[in-house]
Amino acid sequence: MFDDDPTELAVRGETGIDLFTRISDPNHRRARFRCIAILSDDGRFEPLDPAAGKQEKALTALAQGIGALTCAAPFSLTDPQGWPRAAAGDPLRLFLYTEFFRAWQVADLAATRFEARLTRDPESLPPEPGTLASSVAPVLDFNRIALGMSIARLCQPVLATRVQSPAFRDDSHGGTGYALRMLGDLCLRGGDPALALSCFETSVAAGDNPFRRRKAIEAARLARDRAAIERHRAAYQLRWQLPADLAQAEDPA
């Protein structure tokens, strides 16, 4: 695709309209897609990427115009008569959606196999942090909230045990903690802050940093868990200066 080709697209998600961006990946001769914002069913715009906040107007318009796209009507893959026609609309956007469709199917196949494997045997969770993170990343990228929460319920208890082992060492990229942070984000989007808090706390145990502690505090607030709020605030303050928003935002009564 060229520099002036469309790179953002809107897709019906689990909590509203998901906004995606296309990311070129020349090393693998294919593109990746990542959800960068959600326009919720109640009209609230939620940026998931800092850059998306600067594009709120354009992304909102894209989401609101989803029904006017030539590829929005139902059709069967086995019936060419009903296929959307590139000549009838914006061909580049149609090609963007077909590329997204293929990438989504590949990610879905891998993620559902991963979930099925964990369902059969949670202890089969890959021991290699990089493999774990690469298995979870597409679930987050495509904003598969329900699937991510299912995976979190299966793997968080296993990882909580692993990271408490004296022999545990995360890899140089922090793959275990990163995977747990991604799962925690999906749990927050799915409205389960208690499960998110468990994921973030295990992520912190795998490797502490300010970002993971912030996530734990935010999840604890949403879960209305005062003990967890104070515990993670204290841990944050021992190593870093506590930001004003973490110190002053509303706490549970």
ABEGO torsion letter per residue (X at the ends): XBAABBABBBBBBAAEBBBBBBBBBAAAGBBBBBBABBBBAAGBBBBABAAAAAAAAAAAAAAAAAAABAAABBBBAABAAABBBAAABBAAAAAAAAAAAAAAAAAAAAAAAAAAAAAABAAABBABAAAAAAAAAAAAAAGBAAAAAAAAAAAAAAAAAAAABAABBBBAAGAAAAAAAAAAAAAAAAGBAAAAAAAAAAAAAAEBBAAAAAAAAAAAAAAGBAAAAAAAAAAAAAABBBBAAAAABBBBX
